[in-house]
Structures are given as C-alpha cells and as structure tokens.
Amino acid sequence: MKNKPFLSVVVPAYNEEPNIKRGAPERLITYLGKQDYTWEVIFVDDGSKDNTAKLFEAFEKKNKAVHLIKNPHQGKAATVITGVLASRGEIILFTDTDQATPMKEVEKFLPFFKEGYDVVIGSRRGRAGMPFLRKFMAFGFVVLRTVILRLPFKDTQTGFKAFSHKAAQDIFRNLKIFGKKKLIKGAAVKAGFDLEVLYVARKLKYKIKEVRVEWRHPGTTRVNPIKDSLDGLRDMLRIRWYALKGEYKG
C-alpha cells in the first residue's frame, strides 16, 4: 500500500505456534478486513524456535496489508518497539498474539483520537480467570507505581495500547530502560516496559485516556508473579532515577 494506512496493528510474537494454529491472528485479520478504513498488520517474530515465523509468512503471502519482521531474540519489549517504529498508520496499536483482548475492542478507542487524545490504553476490569496470587500481586503493584511514579491509571499492564503516529514516535524513541538497543530477553514483557512508556507519555504531556476492555486470562505460564513484581519494582526505581537526572525529554 503506497498510502499511509489509518490503523497499524503491531503483533509481537515468540513461540506462538499454538495460538496461531488456534486461529487468533486469523480472527484479527478477518475483523480488520470488514472495516471501512485502511490498515496494516505488522507481525514481529522475536527469534521464535518453533514455526511462528513460517506461519506468519503464510498470512503475509495472502494479504498485501500484512507484513512480517524477523528479529533475533531480544525480548518482547524490543519486539514491540521494532514494530511500532516500523508502522506507518495514523494510529498505531499493539496487541498480543493470543488476543486476550479481542481486536474488536479497538472500536472503543477510535472515538477518543477524534476527541484529541494522543494515547488510549486498555484497562482490564475483573480480570476473569486470573489466579488469586496474580490479583494480589497486581494490587501491590498498583500501590507501588502510584507512590513511586505517580501514574494515575487503574491498569498499566494490558497489552492493548494505541498511539497517534507522532506520539508513538516520540515516546518509543525516548525510552531509556527499554530503548531500541536494550535487550531484555524472554517471552513475557517486563512490567517496567509499559510503565516507562506511560511515564514518558505523561512527561511529554501527551493526552492519555484509559478505557475498559474485554480481557480473559490466557493461561500462560510465562508470568512469574513474584519475580515479575520484583523486576517491576526495580524498573520503577530506575525510571524514577532517570527522571531525576533529567534523562527524559519533556
């Protein structure tokens, strides 16, 4: 497509063959194909060891609006950043391969861009299917991020976030902990990535809207609540330290 699409959808993936075979990406593309706006999907493979890249190639061959980027294994944060910075859309959304939040939820986001918002983030309510330990750790995480970073959001961690093109470029190029050259390996994104993205967005004075979205616990084993919470605390302190040093432009 020569013209810039209205919506770019970035889908990071690492060893996602089971979710692909269950039809999650196909449902995403089918949904977009029914819309009256132009779009592109950018699958970013994070050096998967299974057939993820090969399966994505099949989608790319069938549809000119679908693109595949192959990365060496760098971690989900680097994978998302690669896809976002390669996107051409007026609005850029990143979402998970498993579609824990279904693509149709983007319909709730689009009106807010017309109202002048620069960033719209999904917020899980109820968190159906989430184990009790994860809910408990999530509560503690909210308290810490409010005290340390003063982020006013109910949920910073949902993998369903959208940005105007300009906001995306400014925010993702301004990351320090999870910058393009920082390699954070592993399948699950570190909690600090979303925190840094939102902290930088506020620092740059972008207008942010939090919107309730449908979400179901995907049953992944990639999350370690205790370790991830400790990593998140460390990242919060690092973000605060960078901010005190004036590293974030704003």
C-alpha positions in Angstrom: 0.0 0.0 0.0 1.5 3.3 -1.1 -0.7 5.5 1.0 -0.4 5.5 4.8 -3.0 3.3 6.4 -5.4 4.7 9.0 -4.5 1.9 11.5 -1.3 -0.1 12.1 -1.6 -3.2 14.3 1.7 -4.5 15.8 1.7 -8.1 17.0 4.8 -9.2 18.8 5.4 -13.0 18.9 7.7 -15.5 20.5 7.0 -19.3 20.1 3.3 -18.6 19.4 2.6 -21.6 17.1 -0.2 -22.9 19.3 -2.1 -19.6 19.4 -1.6 -19.1 15.6 -3.0 -22.6 15.0 -6.0 -21.8 17.3 -6.8 -19.1 14.8 -6.1 -15.9 16.9 -4.2 -14.0 14.2 -6.7 -15.1 11.5 -9.6 -13.7 13.6 -7.7 -10.4 13.9 -7.2 -10.1 10.2 -10.7 -11.1 9.4 -12.0 -8.4 11.7 -9.9 -5.7 10.1 -10.9 -6.9 6.6 -14.5 -5.9 7.4 -13.7 -2.4 8.4 -14.1 0.7 6.1 -10.7 2.2 7.0 -7.3 1.2 5.6 -5.0 -0.8 7.8 -1.8 -2.9 8.1 -0.8 -5.7 10.4 2.9 -6.0 11.4 3.8 -9.3 12.9 7.2 -9.2 14.6 8.8 -12.5 15.3 11.2 -12.5 18.2 13.5 -15.2 17.0 11.0 -18.0 17.7 12.3 -21.6 17.9 9.0 -23.1 16.6 7.1 -22.4 13.3 5.8 -19.0 14.3 7.6 -17.1 11.5 6.7 -19.7 8.9 3.0 -19.5 9.8 3.1 -15.7 9.7 4.7 -15.8 6.3 1.6 -17.6 5.0 -0.6 -14.6 6.2 1.9 -12.2 4.5 1.7 -14.0 1.2 -2.1 -13.9 1.2 -2.6 -10.3 2.1 -0.6 -7.2 1.0 -1.6 -5.4 4.1 0.2 -8.0 6.3 3.9 -7.7 6.9 6.4 -9.8 8.8 9.5 -8.6 10.5 12.0 -11.2 11.8 14.1 -10.2 14.8 16.8 -12.1 16.6 15.6 -13.0 20.1 15.7 -9.7 22.0 12.6 -9.9 24.2 9.1 -8.6 23.9 9.9 -5.0 24.7 12.4 -4.8 21.8 9.9 -6.6 19.5 7.1 -4.2 20.2 9.4 -1.2 19.7 10.6 -2.6 16.4 7.0 -3.0 15.2 5.8 0.4 16.4 8.7 2.3 14.8 8.2 0.5 11.5 4.4 1.3 11.5 3.0 3.9 9.1 -0.5 4.3 10.4 -2.2 7.4 11.7 -3.0 5.3 14.7 -0.7 2.6 16.0 -2.0 -0.2 18.2 0.0 -3.1 19.8 -1.8 -6.2 20.9 -0.9 -9.8 21.8 -0.9 -12.8 19.5 -3.3 -14.7 21.8 -5.9 -11.9 21.5 -6.6 -12.0 25.3 -8.2 -8.6 24.4 -10.0 -9.2 21.1 -9.4 -6.9 18.2 -12.9 -5.6 18.2 -12.2 -3.6 21.4 -10.3 -1.1 19.2 -13.7 0.3 18.3 -13.8 1.8 21.9 -10.5 3.5 21.3 -11.0 5.3 17.9 -13.5 8.0 19.0 -11.1 9.3 21.6 -8.5 10.1 19.0 -11.1 12.2 17.3 -11.6 14.0 20.6 -7.9 14.9 20.7 -6.4 12.1 22.8 -2.9 11.0 21.8 -2.7 7.7 23.7 -5.5 5.3 24.6 -4.8 2.3 26.8 -6.9 -0.7 27.6 -7.9 -1.4 31.2 -8.9 -4.8 32.5 -11.7 -5.0 35.0 -12.5 -8.1 36.9 -9.6 -9.9 35.1 -11.7 -13.1 34.5 -9.7 -16.3 35.0 -6.7 -14.6 36.7 -5.3 -16.7 39.6 -5.7 -15.1 43.1 -1.9 -14.7 43.6 -1.7 -12.6 40.5 -4.6 -10.4 41.5 -3.0 -9.9 44.9 0.4 -9.1 43.5 -1.3 -6.7 41.0 -2.8 -4.8 43.8 0.6 -4.3 45.5 2.0 -3.3 42.1 -0.7 -0.6 41.7 0.2 0.9 45.1 3.9 1.0 44.4 3.6 2.5 40.9 1.3 5.2 42.3 3.7 6.1 45.1 6.9 5.9 43.0 5.8 7.1 39.6 2.5 8.8 40.3 0.8 7.2 37.4 -2.9 7.7 37.9 -4.1 4.7 35.9 -6.1 1.7 37.2 -4.2 -0.7 34.9 -0.9 -0.1 33.1 -0.1 -3.6 32.0 -2.8 -4.6 29.5 -1.1 -5.5 26.2 -3.6 -3.4 24.2 -2.4 0.2 23.7 -2.8 2.7 20.9 -1.0 5.9 20.0 -1.2 8.6 17.4 1.7 8.2 15.0 3.5 11.3 16.3 3.1 10.2 20.0 4.3 6.7 19.2 7.5 8.0 17.5 8.2 10.5 20.3 7.5 8.1 23.2 9.3 5.0 21.9 12.4 6.9 20.7 12.6 8.4 24.2 12.7 5.2 26.2 15.8 4.7 28.3 15.4 1.4 30.1 13.7 -0.3 27.2 15.3 1.6 24.4 15.8 0.1 21.0 19.3 -1.1 21.8 18.4 -2.6 25.2 17.9 -6.3 25.0 15.5 -7.8 27.6 15.2 -11.4 26.7 12.4 -13.8 27.4 8.8 -14.4 26.1 7.0 -12.2 28.6 7.5 -8.4 28.5 8.8 -6.9 31.7 6.3 -4.9 33.7 8.6 -1.8 33.5 8.2 -1.5 29.8 4.5 -0.4 30.0 5.4 1.8 33.0 8.2 3.6 31.1 6.0 4.0 28.0 3.3 5.7 30.1 5.7 7.7 32.2 7.4 9.1 29.1 4.0 9.8 27.5 3.0 11.9 30.6 6.4 13.5 30.7 5.9 14.6 27.1 2.5 15.9 28.0 0.5 13.7 25.7 -3.2 13.3 26.5 -3.9 9.8 27.7 -7.3 8.0 28.0 -7.8 4.8 29.9 -10.7 2.6 28.5 -12.2 -0.5 29.9 -11.7 -3.5 27.6 -12.7 -7.1 27.5 -9.9 -9.4 28.7 -9.6 -13.0 29.6 -6.6 -14.7 31.3 -4.9 -16.7 28.5 -3.5 -19.3 30.9 0.1 -18.5 30.0 3.0 -20.0 32.1 5.3 -17.2 31.1 4.4 -15.0 34.1 6.1 -15.4 37.4 4.2 -13.1 39.8 6.8 -12.7 42.5 9.9 -12.4 40.2 8.0 -10.1 37.8 6.8 -7.9 40.7 10.4 -7.5 42.0 11.6 -6.7 38.5 8.8 -4.2 38.2 9.9 -2.5 41.4 13.4 -2.3 40.2 12.3 -0.8 36.9 10.1 1.8 38.7 13.1 2.9 40.7 15.3 3.1 37.6 12.6 5.1 35.8 12.4 7.5 38.8 16.2 7.8 38.8 16.4 8.6 35.1 13.7 11.2 35.6 15.6 12.8 38.5 18.7 13.0 36.3 16.6 14.7 33.6 17.1 11.9 31.0 13.5 12.1 29.7 12.9 15.0 27.4 9.8 16.9 28.1 
